[in-house]
Amino acid sequence: MSKKEKKKTDSNVIVIGLSFFMILFGLGMWGPKSLFVAPITSALQISRSLYSITDTMRYVATAIVNIFFGTLINKFGAKKLICAGFLAFIGASVLYATTQHFVVFYLGGLLLGVGLSWTSSAIVGYIVNKACKKNKGTIMGLVLAANGIGGAIATQIVTPFINTPNNPFGYRNAYLVMAGIFVVVFLIMLFFFREPISAETGAEEQPKKKARGAGWIGIEYKQAVQKPFFYGACVCIFFTGMVLQGITSIAAAHMQDRGLSLEYISIVLSVASIALSAFKFLNGFMYDRVGLRVTITIDCVAAIGVSVCLYFITASPFGMVLAMIYALLKAIALPLETVMLPIYANDLFGEKSFNKVLGLFVSINQVGYALGAPIINLSYDFLGDYKLALILCGMIMLGVIITLQFVITAAQKVRRKVLKEAEAVQAE
């Protein structure tokens, strides 16, 4: 390895490390956001339904901003977007800590959505795709696994402030502490983060068979949107986000409805959070070893298993076992919402359209997020439980598995054709 190549590699290793740090103290710090719901609504005497619109604002902002991700990243680069994202986090935290009106929480939700657009899955996908020649799935999974670790750390940081005796507004101090952490991270990224240096995977380096974990030349975005399998992928990503977000948003309430104690439910959720970090890494590693088709099939089967476990949960020893199985299956399935989005964009459409396709996929996923919880709770309002909704969620994920098989097959045909043409041009 030449000195120039070593310098490039060392620089990219630092960038990947800082990306892990970004997820740890960015996305991870917002992990225990649900802990704030009861204290805020109680202290300010507002309904939870009014407060829940904060999350709707977050998802709407993320969906809209990510539509333009490809344009923004090409114009401003990763560093400026990441720094802007942490400024948005600071603004959201300060608003949450100081406002006494629920409408201002909506503005904070918008800022949070903007911040997450530039500091989570999309930006990590861009960085890893540019900085790494191979094992992209493994590295992506490793970086995004910081989310679960960060969530566990954040929970320990904010809980003592939220539970301050005789202070119903203790949550405000928690948000101010978060704002301080975001300021520190902003300064670290500002002074130490450098743009990733392209790994420059050329056409001659493309694996001829079963390319896994490596980039390929790809097709232009204008070509991508003309392919029927592009829309098949979009539909699958939308329904995946809707189902998984919907199920996870009601899982604790459903288990409580079925008779499990809050203490045991908290243990189940903690296990799920820890397991998620491990399975995000393993999901990327598995993609690099066995490819897209096998990986998404395992993830989607786990998502179906999540619905099945929740459907049959009862206040019995068997029900408690099912709840713990749910925690593990949830950890296997949730990378479909994060790690797999950049992998979809890279594997199905390649380098030329990666940034624009990734931004669109994240936006579509966020729209699914926004609709998932309201739809599944509507079922509860009409029927008194979530059982029918859980059955439908399982059926939808079965449809996603089947549809993705056709999507992957069609994409592989295009990939083989493009690589064959690239090889022919190189041989001339």
ROPAPA-506872 format. One line per field, with one value per residue (C-alpha): x, y, z; residue number from 1. Coordinates in steps of 0.2 Angstrom, whole numbers. Example, Ala and Ser with C-alpha at 12.3 -4.5 7.8 and 13.67 -1.06 7.14 Angstrom:
// ROPAPA-506872
xx: (62:68)
yy: (-22:-5)
zz: (39:36)
n: (1:2)
// end
This chain:
// ROPAPA-506872
xx: (0:7:8:-6:-17:-13:-17:-33:-38:-33:-43:-58:-56:-57:-73:-81:-76:-84:-99:-101:-99:-112:-125:-121:-124:-136:-149:-145:-149:-167:-169:-178:-189:-205:-200:-204:-222:-230:-220:-223:-242:-244:-234:-242:-259:-261:-268:-256:-265:-261:-243:-241:-243:-225:-219:-230:-221:-204:-208:-215:-200:-188:-198:-198:-180:-174:-182:-169:-155:-145:-145:-140:-126:-119:-120:-114:-106:-107:-99:-110:-126:-120:-116:-133:-141:-134:-138:-156:-155:-149:-163:-176:-169:-170:-187:-193:-185:-192:-209:-226:-237:-239:-238:-220:-217:-222:-209:-197:-203:-199:-182:-179:-185:-172:-158:-162:-162:-144:-137:-144:-147:-145:-129:-121:-126:-118:-102:-100:-104:-91:-77:-78:-74:-81:-90:-101:-115:-105:-98:-115:-122:-108:-110:-129:-128:-122:-140:-145:-129:-133:-151:-146:-133:-146:-159:-147:-143:-161:-170:-164:-169:-186:-189:-184:-195:-207:-202:-215:-204:-188:-189:-184:-167:-165:-168:-155:-142:-146:-143:-126:-121:-126:-116:-101:-104:-107:-90:-81:-89:-85:-66:-62:-74:-67:-77:-75:-62:-69:-64:-65:-71:-69:-78:-63:-65:-83:-86:-93:-104:-115:-108:-110:-105:-96:-102:-106:-107:-126:-139:-143:-158:-168:-166:-170:-187:-192:-190:-205:-195:-191:-209:-210:-196:-204:-220:-211:-201:-217:-226:-211:-210:-228:-230:-214:-217:-235:-231:-217:-227:-241:-231:-229:-248:-253:-243:-250:-268:-264:-260:-241:-233:-225:-209:-208:-212:-198:-186:-192:-190:-172:-168:-175:-164:-148:-151:-155:-137:-130:-142:-139:-121:-125:-138:-125:-112:-125:-128:-110:-109:-126:-132:-148:-161:-157:-155:-171:-181:-174:-178:-196:-199:-194:-206:-220:-214:-216:-235:-237:-229:-239:-255:-253:-246:-255:-252:-244:-227:-229:-234:-219:-208:-217:-214:-195:-195:-204:-189:-177:-187:-190:-171:-169:-183:-180:-164:-176:-180:-161:-147:-156:-161:-143:-141:-157:-151:-133:-137:-153:-147:-129:-117:-124:-141:-136:-138:-155:-162:-157:-165:-181:-181:-178:-193:-205:-200:-204:-221:-224:-218:-230:-245:-241:-246:-262:-268:-265:-272:-288:-290:-289:-302:-315:-312:-305:-289:-274:-277:-284:-271:-258:-264:-265:-247:-241:-250:-243:-225:-228:-233:-217:-207:-215:-214:-195:-191:-197:-189:-172:-173:-177:-163:-150:-154:-151:-135:-128:-132:-124:-108:-107:-108:-95:-83:-86:-81:-66:-60:-60)
yy: (0:17:31:40:25:23:41:39:23:31:46:35:25:41:46:30:31:48:42:29:43:54:40:36:54:59:47:37:52:52:34:36:50:40:43:61:59:56:70:83:80:79:95:105:98:93:78:64:65:83:80:65:76:81:64:67:83:74:61:74:84:69:63:80:84:67:69:81:72:68:86:92:80:84:102:104:88:77:88:103:93:84:100:108:92:94:113:107:95:109:120:106:102:120:122:107:113:130:130:130:128:112:121:125:106:104:116:106:90:98:103:85:78:89:84:66:68:73:63:45:31:42:51:35:26:40:40:21:19:32:27:8:-4:-19:-26:-11:-20:-25:-8:1:-11:-8:11:10:-2:13:19:5:8:27:24:14:28:41:32:32:51:58:47:55:72:66:58:72:72:86:93:90:100:89:84:102:99:83:92:105:92:84:101:103:85:90:106:96:84:98:105:88:86:104:102:84:77:77:72:54:50:40:22:23:6:5:-6:-18:-22:-27:-45:-54:-66:-64:-46:-44:-30:-21:-6:-7:6:6:15:34:40:44:26:19:28:20:2:-7:-15:3:5:-12:-8:8:0:-13:0:10:-5:-11:6:7:-11:-11:6:3:-13:-7:9:-2:-17:-11:-6:-22:-33:-23:-26:-44:-44:-43:-33:-16:-22:-37:-27:-15:-30:-36:-18:-17:-34:-28:-12:-21:-35:-22:-16:-33:-38:-21:-26:-45:-39:-30:-44:-57:-46:-46:-65:-72:-57:-47:-60:-71:-56:-48:-64:-68:-50:-51:-68:-61:-47:-59:-68:-52:-51:-69:-68:-52:-60:-75:-66:-69:-67:-84:-92:-96:-78:-72:-83:-76:-58:-62:-70:-55:-44:-55:-56:-37:-34:-45:-36:-18:-16:-17:2:7:-4:-11:6:11:-8:-8:8:1:-17:-13:3:6:20:32:34:30:46:51:34:32:49:44:27:35:48:34:24:39:41:23:28:43:32:16:21:30:16:2:12:16:-3:-3:11:2:-16:-14:-24:-25:-43:-40:-27:-39:-52:-39:-34:-52:-54:-37:-43:-59:-49:-39:-55:-61:-44:-42:-58:-51:-35:-43:-54:-40:-29:-43:-44:-26:-27:-41:-32:-16:-25:-34:-18:-10:-25:-24:-6:-9:-23:-11)
zz: (0:-5:7:-2:-1:18:21:12:22:39:35:31:46:57:47:51:69:70:61:75:88:78:80:98:104:90:86:101:113:106:110:126:119:125:143:141:136:153:162:149:146:165:169:155:157:138:131:124:107:105:111:99:84:89:82:66:63:65:52:40:41:39:24:15:18:13:-4:-8:1:-15:-21:-3:-1:-18:-15:3:8:23:36:33:34:50:59:53:60:77:77:74:88:100:94:97:114:120:113:122:138:138:130:140:124:115:98:101:103:85:80:90:81:64:70:76:60:50:62:60:41:41:56:54:41:25:30:36:20:10:20:21:2:-2:10:9:-6:2:17:17:25:40:42:40:53:65:64:66:80:90:91:103:114:114:119:134:139:136:147:162:159:157:169:186:179:174:190:201:217:219:202:188:176:179:161:156:164:155:138:143:147:130:122:131:124:107:108:112:98:86:90:89:71:66:70:67:54:36:20:16:2:-12:-12:-31:-35:-54:-66:-67:-49:-49:-44:-59:-48:-33:-29:-10:1:-14:-24:-43:-56:-56:-67:-68:-57:-73:-78:-61:-60:-76:-70:-63:-49:-42:-38:-31:-19:-14:-10:1:10:14:21:30:39:42:49:60:67:70:79:90:95:103:109:127:128:120:132:147:140:139:158:158:172:168:177:165:150:154:155:138:130:138:130:113:114:118:105:92:93:90:76:67:65:62:48:39:41:35:19:15:17:10:-1:-1:-4:10:22:19:19:37:42:35:43:60:57:54:70:79:75:79:96:101:95:107:122:138:157:158:159:140:137:146:135:119:125:126:109:103:109:99:84:84:85:70:60:64:53:39:43:45:39:24:16:10:6:-5:-14:-17:-21:-32:-41:-39:-37:-50:-42:-24:-16:-24:-22:-4:0:-8:1:18:14:9:25:36:28:33:50:51:46:56:74:69:58:71:85:75:74:93:95:84:90:108:105:92:87:70:66:71:59:45:49:47:31:24:28:19:4:6:6:-10:-19:-14:-23:-39:-36:-32:-47:-59:-52:-54:-72:-75:-64:-75:-91:-85:-79:-95:-105:-94:-96:-115:-115:-105:-116:-132)
n: (1:2:3:4:5:6:7:8:9:10:11:12:13:14:15:16:17:18:19:20:21:22:23:24:25:26:27:28:29:30:31:32:33:34:35:36:37:38:39:40:41:42:43:44:45:46:47:48:49:50:51:52:53:54:55:56:57:58:59:60:61:62:63:64:65:66:67:68:69:70:71:72:73:74:75:76:77:78:79:80:81:82:83:84:85:86:87:88:89:90:91:92:93:94:95:96:97:98:99:100:101:102:103:104:105:106:107:108:109:110:111:112:113:114:115:116:117:118:119:120:121:122:123:124:125:126:127:128:129:130:131:132:133:134:135:136:137:138:139:140:141:142:143:144:145:146:147:148:149:150:151:152:153:154:155:156:157:158:159:160:161:162:163:164:165:166:167:168:169:170:171:172:173:174:175:176:177:178:179:180:181:182:183:184:185:186:187:188:189:190:191:192:193:194:195:196:197:198:199:200:201:202:203:204:205:206:207:208:209:210:211:212:213:214:215:216:217:218:219:220:221:222:223:224:225:226:227:228:229:230:231:232:233:234:235:236:237:238:239:240:241:242:243:244:245:246:247:248:249:250:251:252:253:254:255:256:257:258:259:260:261:262:263:264:265:266:267:268:269:270:271:272:273:274:275:276:277:278:279:280:281:282:283:284:285:286:287:288:289:290:291:292:293:294:295:296:297:298:299:300:301:302:303:304:305:306:307:308:309:310:311:312:313:314:315:316:317:318:319:320:321:322:323:324:325:326:327:328:329:330:331:332:333:334:335:336:337:338:339:340:341:342:343:344:345:346:347:348:349:350:351:352:353:354:355:356:357:358:359:360:361:362:363:364:365:366:367:368:369:370:371:372:373:374:375:376:377:378:379:380:381:382:383:384:385:386:387:388:389:390:391:392:393:394:395:396:397:398:399:400:401:402:403:404:405:406:407:408:409:410:411:412:413:414:415:416:417:418:419:420:421:422:423:424:425:426:427:428)
// end
